[in-house]
C-alpha cells in the first residue's frame, strides 16, 4: 500500500497539471495557483482565446489547448498533448469545465438544455476520469479534482438539469475515490455554493433566475482564487469532499439530518423569493 496520502503528500506542488475550463473563473484560478506552486499547466478550454489569455497570465510554464470536454476524442487528445509536453503523464487533473442552466421547472426545461448540461457537466467529467485515471494508475501517483457544486446535494428548485449533472459528478468522484483508495492517487470533489465567476452569463439561465443568482453571488460569493487554494490544500491532505463556504457546510448537515423538512422548506423559500 502506498502510504503517501497519510503523510500529507504535497501533490499540488511542482506538479504537472491539466485543467479543463481554464479560460475563466475557477478553472483559471486553479491553473494560476498550480503554476504559482511551481508546476507546469496545460490550460484547456472550448474557448481557445480564453485559454490563451490564461496562459499569458502564467507565462512559459503553461500551454493552451482547445478542448470540448463533451467529446471523448478531444479529451483523449488533450491527455496525449499534455503527456508529450510534460514528457510524462500529468500528475494532477482538474475536471472543471461546466455550464450553468436553470430557471424552469421540470417539464418546461427544454430537453435540449438537459442534453447540453449533461454533455458538458457530467460527460465532460466522465471523459476526464475515463481518460486520465488509467494513466494515473500506471504513473502510480497524483490526483484528480472534480468540480461539482453544492447543487449536487442541495437540489434547489428550477435547476433540475444542473442539479442532476452535479449530483452525478459527486457520485462519480466518491466511486473513483473508493476504487483508488490506497494507491497513492487522491480524489477530491469540490462542492461550492456561489463563487464570483461568469457561469451565469449565458442564455441557458432564465432571466429572473439569473437576477436572483447575481444578487446571491454579490452577497455571498467568494473569489475563485480562494476556492482554488482551499481545494488544492485539501487535495494535498487527501480530503475527498471540499465545501469551501459556511453555507455549503450548513446545507450539507441540514439536508442529512432532516431531508424531508429541508426539501419542503427550500421549495417554499424559493417561491417566496420569486
N, C-alpha and C positions, 0 to 999 in steps of 0.2 A: 504493500500500500504506500502511495506517495503521501508523505506527511506534511508537505509544504503548506497546504491550506490551514493547518492547525497552528502554524507558527508565523502568521502574519506576513505571508509572501507579498512582496511589493510588485505584483503582476503588472500594474499600470504604469510603472516607472521604467524608462528606457525600453518601452515596448513598441514593437512594430504592429500598428493597428489599422483596421479598416472600419470606417464609419459611413453608414448609409444615411441619406437625408442630411448630408453635411453642409449643404448650401446655405442653411439658415437655422435660427432657433437653437434648440437643444443639440441637434446634430453638429452645428458649427461650434457650439460651446464644448462638446466632447472632443472634437478634433483639435481645437486650440489648446485645451487643457492637457490632452495626451502629448501634444508636441511640447508644451511647457514642462512636462515631466521627463523630457529627454527622448521621446520616441519619434519615430517616423510614422506618418499617417497618410493613408490613401483616402481621399475625400470624395465620396461618391454621391451623386445626386441626379435626378432626372433632368434637372435644370443645369446644363453644362456650364453656363455662365456663372451661376451662383456657386457651383463647386470651385470654379477657378478663382472666384473672389475670396473664398475661404483659404485656398492655397496661397494667395497673395498676402493674406494676413499672417500666415505661418512662415512662409519662406521656402527654402530649398529642402526642408525636411518633410515636405508634403507633395503629394501628387494628386491631380484631379482626374476624375473618370466619370463619364456619363453612365448612369445605370438606372434602368427601370426595374425596381425590385419585384414587380409583379410578373416579370418574365424570367423564368428559371435560367435560361441560357445567358441572360445578362449577368446574373449573379455568379454563375459558374465562370464566366469570362472575367468578372471582377476579381474573383479569387486567384485566377491564373495570372492576371496582370500584377496583383499585389505580390504574389509569390515570386514572380520574376524580378520585380523591382527590389523587394527585400532581400532576395537571394535565399529565401527560406519561407516556410509558411508564416502567416500572420500569427502574432501572439494573442491579440485582443480583437474581437469583432463586436462592434456596436450596431445592432439591428434597430435603427432609429426611424427610418423613413415612415411617414404616416400622413394621413389627411384627416381633416375634421368634417363630419357630416352630422346634421341634426336639424331639429325644428318641427318635424312632422311626426304624427302618431303612427303606430303600426297599422298598415292598411293604406295610409296615404303616402308613406315614404315610397318613392318610385323604386321598382326593382333594379333599375339601372344604378341607383345610389347604393343599394345593398351590394351589388356586384362590384362596383368601383371601390367601395370601402373595404370589402373583404379581400379583393385582389391586392390592394396595397398594404393595408394594416395587418392582415393575417397572412396571406400568401407571401408577402414580402419577407416576413419573419420566418415562416416555414422554409422558404427558399434559402435564407441566410443560415439557418440551423442545419438544413439538409446538406448544404454545400460545405460549410466550414467545420461542423462538428467532427466529421471523419478525419479531416486534416489536422485538427487539434488533437484528436486521439493519437494519431500517428506521431505528431510532434511531441506529445507527452506532457505538455504544459500549456498555460494560457487561460483564456476565459472568453465567455460570451455574455454580453449585456443586451438584454431585450428591453425595449422601451414600450411599456404598456400604458396604463393610466389608472387613476382611482376609479374611473368609469368601469374598470374591469370587475369591481366588486360593488360599486355604489349604485349602478343601474338606474340612473336618472331618467325620468320620462322624456319622450320625444328625441331620444338619442339611441334608438334600438340598434341600428347598424353599427354605430361606433362602439356601443357597449359590448355587443356580441364579439366584434373583432378583437377588442382589448381583453375581454374575459378569456377568449381562446388563447391569446398570447400569454396570459398568466398561467393557464393550464399547461401550455406547451413548455413554458420555462420551468415549471415545477417538475414536469415529467423528465425533461432533459437533465435537470439538476440531480434527480434520483438516478438516472442512467449513468451519470458521470461522477457520482459520489466516490471518493477515494482515489480518483485518477490523477489528481493534481490540476484538473481543469475546473474552474469555478463558473457558476452560472448565477447571474443577478438579473432580477426583473424590477424595473423602475415603474412605480405607480404614483405619479404626482397628481395633484389637483391642478390649479391654474398656474401656468408658467407664462411669462411675458414673451410670447412668440407671435408669429404671424399665421398660426394654424387656422384661425377663424376667418382669415382674409381670402375666402374662396366662395364660389357660387353654390357650394353644397350645403351651406348653412342658411336656414330660413332667416329673414331679416330680423324678426322680433327676438329670435333665439340668439342671433349674433349681437344684438344690442345688449341683452342680458349678460352674455358671456364677456363682452367688452367691459361692462361695469364690474363684474366679479373679478376679472383679470386685473383691473385697475386697483380694486380694493384689497384683494388677497393674493394676487400673483407675485411670484418670486422670480428672480433673474435666472435665465438658463445657465449662466456661469456657475451660480451657487449649486444648482441641481446637478450639474456635471461633476463638480468637485465632490459633493456629498456622495454621489453614486460611485465614483471611481474609488474613493476612500473605502466605501462599504465593500466594493468588489475585492479590494486588497485584503479585507478581513474575511473573505469568503462568505459574505452575507447574501442570502437569497433574495429576500424582499426588501426593497427600499421605498419607504414612504417619507419623502423629504419635508413634508409640511405637517403642522399640528392638526389641521382639519382632515387631512388624509388619515392620519393615525386615529383620530376620533371616530370618523365614519367606519373605519376598519373594525374597531372594537364594538361600536353600537350595532352594526349590521350583524355581527356574530352573536351578540348577546340577545338581541331582540329582533330577529329578521322580519317577522310579520309586522310588528309595530313600526319598525323603521320604514318598510316599504309603503305602508299606508300613509304615514306622516309625510314622507317625501312626495307622494302624489298630491296630497292636499296643499303642501307648501308650494309646489310647482304651479298649481292652478292659481293660488293667491298671488304669486309673484308676477304672473302674466296679467 
